[in-house]
Amino acid sequence: MPVVVGVDSSTQSTKVEVRDLDSGELISSGRASHPSTGIAPVSQTNPTEWITAFDQAYAQASAQASLAKIAAISVAGQQHGLVTLDANHNIVRAAKLWNDTESAPDAKWCVDQRDAAWWASHVGSVPVASFTVAKLSWLKRVEPENWARVARLCLPHDYLSWHLRGGGAAEIITDRGDASGTGYWSPLTNSYDDEVLQIIDKSRDWSKMLPRVASPLEATGQWGDAVIGCGTGDNMAGALGIGLLPGDVAISLGTSGTVYAVSAQATADNSAAVAGFADATGSFLPLVCTLNATKVFDSFANFLGVDLQQFGELALASNCGSNGLVLLPYLDGERTPNLPEARAMLVGINSSHSRSDIARAAIEGVVCGLLDGLNAITNCGVDTSGRIFLLGGGAQSPAVCQIVADLTGKKVNVLNEPEIVALGAARQAVATLTGKWPSWGASSRIAAQPIASSSQCSETRQQFADARINSYGA
């Protein structure tokens, strides 16, 4: 039976899934970790580490089963990372990753060259430190000798897909979903924005430096006998894995947090909260990202001297609103709101508060931040009235599921597939091969229903908003 391979090259590891082309049945899988990317504000890695991890993960998957003919492969990767190559396709420097915030001053500088409304109208998003365009500015400003050596630019998934095509003289190709996270490609015009690129460097011939943007179902080469899909960004692949429908909302809690929805229309948010991304199908994927999600739970579980299960149990022993205690969860700065120098704060703590209140406040702080992002997406005219899907490591916590249900007043669905990004990449591989999206995808179940009253929900959300505004004015 023919099979397809879906790859998820994330910040921390590479996952490979082999699935039956016709049924979507998982045949085998593999996983390999990446080295540490550094200590905030620095987060970077040598792109060859992704190749090493892919080889190891694929070898694991191959060892688990006698694989039939591999018909197609597609790679999803972490967004925004800046990969730089010289004229001989050698790596110029370590790739600056999405969560590297050294470029925060450059993001501000970029916006100051025009204004937020100009950026939103040109590329659908206003640059923040995570965006590739800010990292370009950082490289030119801080490492001019390296900048002078750069001949080609690409994103993490582009680099790994290029390697599968043979590297070297093979064409470097990206897709519209991942390109839309650079800050210099426009979902509105479906093209690179030369005015943006001229802000970074007027002396460059950018047409020779940037990857070609493939159409959603375009085959971009061969890996052995397998067709290579164009790949996409991890959030776009997640939407493919879910089979996200108009109105549905995905909330993902990993190291970082994201909330996104499918839209038929492009969005442009002058406030910079909503990134107006494209998706991997030809539609759009407005998205809000926060830097602090499950790592907040890890940190506060450690502070309280408990494991994550006990941490969740403590949180559920408190009340909605944590008896007035609020955590602003900005441990290492924040992307949304744009507060790269911020740090976490417990607001309103007094002698009557318990360990349970602290645990619940930690989860509520993370969730409230993401739900503020959901409000911003809704305010862009996007339908968010459908189902809520909770993804990532946070979805494994009954406490997190319950608190999301309480604070949204809606049922929370979780997926029965642990690797939703790799699944989405596998679905894209099938669609590239056959010209149509497969009927199979992730199944889901209801993990929590709201039990708090609407007034408790509203009060908790308002407490968080007041604490944020009073502490940071944002």
Stockholm file with secondary structure:
# STOCKHOLM 1.0

chainA/1-474         MPVVVGVDSSTQSTKVEVRDLDSGELISSGRASHPSTGIAPVSQTNPTEWITAFDQAYAQASAQASLAKIAAISVAGQQHGLVTLDANHNIVRAAKLWNDTESAPDAKWCVDQRDAAWWASHVGSVPVASFTVAKLSWLKRVEPENWARVARLCLPHDYLSWHLRGGGAAEIITDRGDASGTGYWSPLTNSYDDEVLQIIDKSRDWSKMLPRVASPLEATGQWGDAVIGCGTGDNMAGALGIGLLPGDVAISLGTSGTVYAVSAQATADNSAAVAGFADATGSFLPLVCTLNATKVFDSFANFLGVDLQQFGELALASNCGSNGLVLLPYLDGERTPNLPEARAMLVGINSSHSRSDIARAAIEGVVCGLLDGLNAITNCGVDTSGRIFLLGGGAQSPAVCQIVADLTGKKVNVLNEPEIVALGAARQAVATLTGKWPSWGASSRIAAQPIASSSQCSETRQQFADARINSYGA
#=GR chainA/1-474 SS CCEEEEEEECSSEEEEEEEETTTCCEEEEEEEECCCCCSTTCCEECTHHHHHHHHHHHHHHHHHSCCCCEEEEEEEECSSCBEEECTTSCBCSCEECTTCCTTHHHHHHHHHHSCHHHHHHHHSSCCCTTSHHHHHHHHHHHCHHHHHHCCEEECHHHHHHHHHTTSTTSCCEEEHHHHTTSSSEETTTTEECHHHHHHHCTTCCGGGTSCEEECTTCCCCEETTEEECCCEEHHHHHHHHHTCCTTCEEEEESSSEEEEECBSSCCCCTTSSSEEEECSSSSEEEEEEESCSHHHHHHHHHHHTCCHHHHHHHHHTSCTTGGGCEEECCTTCBTTTTBTTCCCEEESCCTTCCHHHHHHHHHHHHHHHHHHHHHHHHHTTCCCCSCEEEESGGGGCHHHHHHHHHHHTSCEEEESCSCHHHHHHHHHHHHHHHSSCCSCCCCEEEEECCCSCHHHHHHHHHHHHHHHHHHHCC
#=GC SS_cons         CCEEEEEEECSSEEEEEEEETTTCCEEEEEEEECCCCCSTTCCEECTHHHHHHHHHHHHHHHHHSCCCCEEEEEEEECSSCBEEECTTSCBCSCEECTTCCTTHHHHHHHHHHSCHHHHHHHHSSCCCTTSHHHHHHHHHHHCHHHHHHCCEEECHHHHHHHHHTTSTTSCCEEEHHHHTTSSSEETTTTEECHHHHHHHCTTCCGGGTSCEEECTTCCCCEETTEEECCCEEHHHHHHHHHTCCTTCEEEEESSSEEEEECBSSCCCCTTSSSEEEECSSSSEEEEEEESCSHHHHHHHHHHHTCCHHHHHHHHHTSCTTGGGCEEECCTTCBTTTTBTTCCCEEESCCTTCCHHHHHHHHHHHHHHHHHHHHHHHHHTTCCCCSCEEEESGGGGCHHHHHHHHHHHTSCEEEESCSCHHHHHHHHHHHHHHHSSCCSCCCCEEEEECCCSCHHHHHHHHHHHHHHHHHHHCC
//
